[in-house]
């Protein structure tokens, strides 16, 4: 059973956005939605969103750096 976490770090705060079990497609959809929300958020200037597995490895290269400065 594979567990995947969509995480974000914005303004120094690390947050687990959602957790997915045996659903890589769902995790990828949540990843893209979170990136879209942070790019649209006027208060977010820098951050990162990623999908991590149980070993804290990035899954399928799914890591996005947000830099609107």
Secondary structure, 3 states (H helix, E strand, C coil): CCEEEEEEEECCEEEEEEEEECCHHHHHHHHHHHHHHHHHCCCCCEEEEEEECCCCCEEEEEEEEEECC
